[in-house]
Amino acid sequence: RFVPKRMVPFSFPLSRCALWDPVPMGDVIGAHITYYRNPRLSLLEKTLRLAYRHAKQNEKKLLSCFLLGTLAVSEDGEGITLTIDRFDPGREV
């Protein structure tokens, strides 16, 4: 498959000890979630309404929060589903 030019290779921070040889070997492969699977997003209405209400009540322009859920592979192995079912407004500190 075609690998877009905007994708960048993995890089790790420098360290004193390396557990593997960092020299690249073999062909470049894509590691994007949609490279081999068809993604599907499922969002509960209750979660979306809670996040919207929280954002509307907050006076700040930037809002820190979390949307939590589960990732599942379909039975045929061709697709993945991300189900977002919880909203966490986070903490100010």
N, C-alpha and C positions, 0 to 999 in steps of 0.2 A: 504494500500500500504506500501511498504518497505520505511523506512526513513533512508537515509545514515547516517553513524556515524560521518561524517564530518560536518553535520549540527549542529549548536549550538542554545541553547534556547535564547529567547529574554532576554535582560537585559537592565535596565535603570539606569541612574546615581543616586547616593544617593541624597536624599532631606530631608528637615526637616518635610514636610507634605506628606502623601501618600493619594491619592484619592481612592485607592482600597486596599484590603488585598493582600499582595504580596505572600501569601502561595499558591503554585501550587495546582490546583484542577482538577480532571479528568485525562483522558488518554492524552498522548502526540500525537499531530497531526502535520502533515507537513504543512508548510506555503510557500513552494517554488512555484514559478510561473508555473512550469511545472507539479506540482503535480496533478492538475485536468484538465488542458487545454493543447492543442497542440500549441506550439508557432510557429510563422512565422515571419521572419525578411524581411522587404522590404527597400532597400536603393537605393535612386535615383543616377543614374550614375553621374549627374552633381555635387552632393554633395560629392561623393567619389573622383572625379577628383579634386575638389577644395581643399579638405583635403590633398590629395596626393601632389598637387602642393605646398601648404603651408608648409608641412613637408619637402619637398625636398629643398625649398628655405631657410628654417631655419637652422642655423648653430649649434644650441644646440642639445645635445643628447636627453634631456627631453623636451617634448613639451606639453604645457597646452592648451587645446582647448575643445570645446563642440560640440557634435552632438545632434541636437534637432529634436524631432519628436512627433508623436502621438501614443497612444496605444488604440486599438479598439478590442472589443469582437465580434466574428462572429455572424451571425444571429441565428445559431442553438445553440449558447452558448458553443460549444465544443472547439473552438480555439480562440487564440488571435493573433493579428497582430501588430507588432511594425514597424511603417513606419518612417524612418529617412529621413527628407527632407531638413534640414538646417545645415550649418556648421558655427560655430562661433569660430574664432581663439583666442578669449579671449584678455586679456590685460596683459601687462608685469608687471604692478604694482598690 
